[in-house]
């Protein structure tokens, strides 16, 4: 896990460094994030993301996520965060219309996450209704790249398969941008989500403020409305989690080159 993340991190940094030698830096965004789960004993997740969009419509980048496990004492797990997740992201956007109001494209991600390697792919469509209001829908499939052993010589090829559907509504007002993301997830295997079902609805609401005299700088806050914790493991934990929602807040800073 750590060796894979280290190798991919080096590759990502090298690829990211190559961006700075080009003349298209105006389309590069660097984001620092910190996600905090609100329930006592849950996790904190610092993140770093770098994305680059080319004039021909192609875009690529990566997101590195670390994690602090708050359910354990620092003296037990250490004070440094664990390398939890790395995602390499690629995609393409095609725009058309009198105002370039339509956009469509595919996406393909490769993710290394805590003893698992995943591939995620899908497609999206977006429409800019007015200068300030737009909507976007996306369907994305996620599946493990490695077969999971369920016994001696027996494997389950379905483990780790999931569909995710997003609907984004975006409204811009002066230097502010407000986004609502409605998320529907569907397990395609025998696993369940935290609500102990194979489907779940989640919502995310964010507000971003871009400095008027320094358009490259922006700050945002996001609230993640998660599902209830209804698995038996939540009932038997040392924390009072069962029946509560695993909500989170995320704060971030963006810099656009």
VENCORCOR-V610837 format. One record per helix or strand of 2 or more residues. SS is the DSSP state (hx for helix, st for strand). FROM is the first residue (numbers start at 1). LEN is the number of residues. If there is no record, write none. Layout:
SS_FROM_LEN ; SS_FROM_LEN
//
This chain:
hx_2_18 ; hx_25_3 ; st_28_10 ; st_43_11 ; st_58_12 ; hx_74_4 ; st_82_11 ; st_94_3 ; st_102_12 ; st_116_13 ; st_133_12 ; st_148_4 ; st_154_3 ; st_162_12 ; st_176_12 ; st_199_12 ; st_217_9 ; hx_232_4 ; st_248_9
//
